[in-house]
């Protein structure tokens, strides 16, 4: 049997669960990104979006919520339906794709983006896939975009390596937040200038599929 993601998401109903603090952290970064964004659409891609409450919570009541436009990708149909409901009134420019986020063919036509969410992914894939996904970030985002990621800090704590990988990919770390060792963490970086073989900025073609594989 596969991992019970419905049960995992049910933990958000516990006001003392650390996942709520992680989600609040992500929402705060999204709000800050919207505050700082220039006028016009804010292109967004959220992979493995779950119920998309991190985005919806950030957009709710925010004057730029309607400027969020792009794709939230979630494989589980029930969770994708919940995401659609959460975003419908808070960020109506976002659409939800019920499909495998590891397959760029499901969402690559929505890139390059100004805001990329890789939340809830790095703790569920191999270290090699983490490195490959980080390396692909410049092909998905516009120069200056914000990319947000999360990872637990249980031993062995991979977060220092992940942060180094973002730097190696040409990103500039903007922040890192965690309650401490063994707990959750959220990092965010600004994507540097991305240049393809012909000198153009932004993505030059989709990454190979699958971009990553969940191991639970």
C-alpha positions, -999 to +999 in steps of 0.1 A: +000+000+000+012+035-007+017+063+019-015+077+033-013+113+023-048+120+035-038+110+070-007+131+067-026+162+057-051+156+086-023+166+109-029+202+099-061+199+120-040+196+152-033+232+164-001+219+182+013+201+152+046+215+138+033+213+102+011+244+110+042+264+119+059+253+087+029+263+066+027+297+084+063+302+075+058+294+039+027+317+037+047+346+052+074+342+026+048+342-002+032+373+012+066+390+014+072+380-022+038+395-033+046+427-014+079+431-032+067+420-067+064+447-094+029+455-107+012+429-129+008+392-128+030+371-103+036+339-121+036+310-097+043+272-098+037+250-068+047+214-071+032+186-049+008+214-038-014+192-015-044+213-005-025+245-015-034+261+019+001+277+020-007+297-011-043+303-002-034+315+033-010+340+019-033+353-008-064+356+015-071+393+021-038+403+004-042+431-022-020+412-046-038+378-042-056+382-075-023+388-092-011+353-085-013+333-117+000+299-126-003+263-117-005+242-085+002+205-092-011+177-071-014+140-079-041+130-054-075+139-068-092+145-035-064+168-024-064+186-058-101+192-054-095+208-020-067+229-035-091+241-062-116+252-035-090+270-014-076+289-044-109+298-061-117+327-038-082+337-027-061+334-059-085+329-088-056+333-113-042+300-101-053+267-117-049+233-102-035+204-123-043+169-110-012+151-122+023+140-114+044+170-104+075+150-112+066+151-149+074+186-163+051+179-193+022+185-168+033+221-160+063+233-179+043+254-203+036+277-173+073+286-168+093+307-163+078+317-130+084+345-104+076+322-074+084+285-072+072+263-043+091+231-037+074+224-003+070+189+010+092+173-016+128+171-004+120+149+026+103+123+004+129+118-024+164+105-026+194+128-020+203+124-057+169+136-068+171+165-044+203+176-061+188+171-096+157+191-087+177+220-073+199+220-104+167+223-125+154+254-107+171+279-131+153+263-160+119+268-144+122+304-130+129+339-142+159+358-130+150+373-096+123+347-089+119+334-053+121+296-048+108+282-015+117+247-003+112+226+029+130+197+044+130+180+079+163+182+098+163+147+112+197+130+110+214+130+087+205+166+083+207+173+046+198+210+048+234+224+047+239+204+015+207+216+000+216+252+007+250+247-009+232+231-039+211+262-044+242+284-043+258+261-069+228+265-091+233+303-092+207+312-065+213+336-037+200+325-003+174+350+011+166+331+043+164+299+062+141+292+092+139+262+115+130+256+151+162+237+155+179+203+148+155+174+142+127+198+133+112+212+101+130+238+080+120+262+053+146+279+030+141+305+003+165+318-024+165+343-052+172+328-086+202+344-104+203+353-141+195+322-161+210+321-196+204+294-222+228+284-251+215+312-274+218+339-247+181+341-238+170+342-202+145+318-187+139+281-195+153+266-226+135+233-224+118+210-199+140+189-175+141+152-182+112+131-168+108+122-141+123+151-123+121+131-090+106+100-076+088+097-042+103+069-021+073+066+002 
